[in-house]
């Protein structure tokens, strides 16, 4: 079980940190890392928009039943009304039995996550995206356990030693010795198990 590398990408898709912890992956040039960061950022943004619509079942059964007039899902109307469209519209103008709008039948899950894991026969890349748009890419062995826990600990170290550093400028490359030392000792401990 091995952790190979960590890459941190800012919200604009720029590479702000990279570090290799264990030899096992092919050497990649700095230019290739910059291209990788930008490409992953784009793919992550696209996959976040590709999440499928989930069908919400009405009281009358499946999607083919047009006589269903009640809804258990809240309305997606901007006014925030939780009643179905027939009741919200004042009752009348539509055909009988068309009580649920298309927005009520199909709703996207929140929040869209984008690409989270990419696994090959040689390595696994796991992405942790923060609410601010920063992405942490951890390259591990395919048998590495507790990767989510490792990602959370790396993020905690980033928050403690980089974001709380008064000399760090947001969205700029990470140059923090304390972060490097703590991260290195943590990953070394995991790789030596």
KAPE-V206643 format. One line per field, one symbol per residue. ss: DSSP state (h for helix, s for strand, l for the rest). psi: psi as a letter, one per 20 degrees, with the letter a starting at -180 (. if undefined). burial: + if it has 16 or more other C-alpha atoms within 10 Angstrom, else -. A space follows every 10 residues. Layout:
ss=???
psi=???
burial=???
This chain:
ss=llsssssssl llllssssss lllllllllh hhhhhhhhhh hhhhhhhhhl llsssllsll slllllllll llllllllll llllhhhhll llllllllll lhhhhsssll llllllsssl lllssssssl llllssssss llllllhhhh hhhhhhhhhh hhhlllllll llllllhhhh hhhhhhhhhh hll
psi=pqpgrppppr iijqpipqpp hpphqqpprg ghhggggggg gghghghhij pqppppprhj bahioijpiq piqqqjqhij pjrrhghhjj igirqpjlhp rhhhhoqqqq qphaphpopa ihrppppopr hiipppppor qijpqlhggg gghggghggg ighjoiippq jrqonogggg gggghghggg hj.
burial=-+++++++++ +-++++-+-- +--------- ---+-+++-+ +--+------ -----+++-- -------+++ +-+-++---- --++++---- -------+++ --+++++--- --+++----- --+++++++- ---+++++++ ++----+--+ +--++-++-- +++------- --++----++ --+---+--- ---
